């Protein structure tokens, strides 16, 4: 592996595990609850995550340039929740722009099984072709748009393997309750768990993250289940413990409760009120 590529991956995945913080939701959702002011939303969370997943617009307008965490730049888009089909994405960012903002990696969605499958897979292939020349890793996101029922092991395994075959260095995908280990074992590059819609309880989050890590995922890419929480810093601390300290579910709950009560942290200092 080229030194630059390896160096960037080591920044993103210290000690083989990672906690990515996505704040890219606005590229198709617009103002998202608790993410109206992205810079404020992540301010207290910076010590806990390993990399920030963000669009170039928010990076430039809302994220301080002295942020000491690597950036994963969202480089696909072109659709919205108001449109007909979220899968109709294209590349939004040039390789020059990726280098200009000093991104450590880039992220792109693919929609396997959709009307735009070929288009989004070719977007991924083109991006890999360009980024490999500069040692920049590509993270493929196995998106399902509004069709959440697609999130089973057979579909996710297919999507992840195709992304790896086309050159993605990391694949972000959803956790599934049955046979998640088959999804991971069938993908020859590291798998990171996506968060998806906000869970109803903290325990739900800890349970699927713990199970995913135990079944081979190297980490998580969770946003809404952190910055939409009533206690976002406590959530971030507990999730970091599962990812980086091999904490079990009980330990994660204890860390959450301790952080919540010790610091009296709700949403103070964050964007969500």
N, C-alpha and C positions, 0 to 999 in steps of 0.2 A: 504494500500500500504506500502511496506517495506520502511524504512527510506532512504536507499541508493537510491532506485529507485526514490522516491519522490524528494530527494535532487538533483539528476541529472536532472530530468525533470524541476525543478524550475530554475536551472542554464541555461538550454537550452531555456526555455520559461518564461522569467521574466514577471510578471504581466499578464500572460495568452496570450501574443503575442510574435512572434519571427521573426527575420530576419536572415536566415541562408545564409552563403556565400559559394557556392560550387566552388571548384577548382580541382575537381576530373576528369575532362573531358579527361585528358591525358591517363587514363587507357584503353580507347578504341579508342581515336582519335589521340593519340600521341601529338606532339607539336601543341598546339592550339593558334591561333592568340591572342596576348595580354597575353597569359598565358605561354609563353616560359620560363619565370622566375617567378614561382608562389609566392615566398617570396616577390619579389619586387612588383608584381602586387597587393598584398593585403596590403602592408605596410601602405599606407595612408587611407585605408578603415577600419582598425581595430576598430576605435572608433564607427563605425556605425552598424556593424553586431553583432549578439548575439552569433553565433557559426560558426565554420569553418568546412566544409565538405571536406574531403581530404583523399587520400590514404596514407598508411604507408610509401611508398617510398618517396613521396614528403614531408610528415611530417618530416621525419628524415633528409632529405637532404636540404630542403629549408625553413622550418618554424622555427623561433627561439624558443628555449625552454622556454623563459620567456613570451611567448604569454599569455595574461591574458583573453583568451576566451576559452570556452569549445570546445572540438574536437568531431566531428561526423566522425567516421572512415568508409571509404568505404571498404566493405569486400566481395564484389562480383566482378567477372570479368572472364577473360579467353577468350574474343573475341576481335575483332578489326574491324575497318571500312573496312579493306582489306579482311576480312573473309566473309564466306557465310551467316552467320546468327548471328546478335548481341544478339539474345535471348538465345544462347547456353552458359549460364553462370554457373559458379560454385562458391563455397565459396573459397576465397583466403587467409583467415586469421583465425588463431586459437583463441580460447578464451584466451589463455595465452598471445598471442600477443596483443589482445585488452586491456587486463589489463596492460600489460607491458608499453604500450604507454599512459596509463592514459586517455583512451577515455571516454567521458561522454555518448556517444551513438554510435550506429553503423548504417550504411545504406546499404541496399541491394535491388537490382532490381528484380522485378518479371515481367513476360511477359504473362499475361493472354490472352488466345486465340491463342497463338503461338504454334508451334510444340513442344516447350520446356516448355509449361505451367506447367505440373506436376513436372518436374525437378526443375524449379525455385520456385514453391510454396513449395516443400519439402526442398529446401535450406532455405527458410524463416522459415519453421517450425523447422528445426534443429537448426538454429541460435537462435530463440526464446527460445527453450528448454535449450540451453547452457547459454544464456545471462541472463535469468530470475534468474538463480541460483546465480548470482553475482550482481543483481540489476542494470543491464545495459539495458536501453531502446533500442528497435529496431525500426528504421524507415524504412518502406517498400516504395519503389519507384515504382510506376505503370508505368513501361517503355513501350514504343511502338516501340522501334527500329527505323527503317526507315519508318514505316507505320504511318505517322502523321495523316492520315485521320481517324484513330481510335479514335481520341480525341473528342468524343461526350459524352453526359451525360449518356447515357445508358451503354456504355462500361466502362467509368470511374467509374460510380457508382458500377458496378459489380466488377471491379478490387479492388476498395477501400474497399468494404464490405468484400471481401474474405480475403484481407490482415489483416483487423481488426479481423475477425473471427479466423485467424490462430495465433493471438497474438501480432501483431505489436502494439506498443504504440503510434506511429505517422505514418501517411500516407502522402507521398509526391505525388501529382498528378497534372495533367495539368488543367488549367482553361478552361472552355468552355463557349461560349457566351450564349447558351440556357440551362436553367435548371441547372445551376451550384449548386444552393441551394439544389436540389434533390441529387446531389452527396454527398454534405456535410451532409445533414440530414440523409442519408442512411448509414453513416459511424459512428459507435459509439466511435471512437477515433479521436483526433484532426487531421485536414487536413491542409497541408501546400502546397502552390501553387508553382509548378515548373515553371521555366522561359522558357525553350525550346529555339529554335533558336532566334537570336537577332532580335528585332523589328526594323522597319525602322525609327521610331521617338520616342522621349521620351514620348510624349503624349500617344502613344499606350500602353506603359508600365504602365504609371500611371493609365490609364483607366482600364486595366484588373486587375491590383493589387487592385485598389479601389473597383471594382465590386466584386472581389473574397472575400475581407474582409467583405464587406457589406452583402455578402451571406453566411457568416459563417466560412470561413477559418480563422485560427489563425495567419497566417503569410505567408512568402514567402521563397523560396530557389532559389534565382536568382544570376547567375554568369555572363553569356555573356552579358546580358542587363545592367550590371554595368561595369565590367572591360574591355569590348570592346567598351564602350561609349567614345566619345571624351572628355567627362567631367565626369569621373567615381566617383569622390568624390561628386560632385553635385548630381549625380544620387543616390548615396548611402544616402545622406542627405535627399533627397526628399522621397525616399522609406521608410526610417526609420520613417519619419513624418506620412506617411499614415498608417504604421503598428502600431506604438506606440503612436501616438498623434491624431489619428483619423482625420488626415488632408484630406480634399477633393481634387479633381483633380486640381482645381484652386490654392489652397494653395500649393500643391506639385509643380506645375509649378513655382509659385512665389519663393519658396525655392530653386528650381533648378536654376532659373535665378539669384537670389541673390548670391548664392554660386559660381556660374560660374563667375560672374563679380567681386564680391568682392575679391575673392582669385586668380583670373586669372588662374584657374586650367583647364588645358587640361589633358594631360597624363604625365605631369612632375612628376617625382618621381615614376612613374609606369612603367610596363614592355612594354606597348604598345606605339609604336611611329608612 
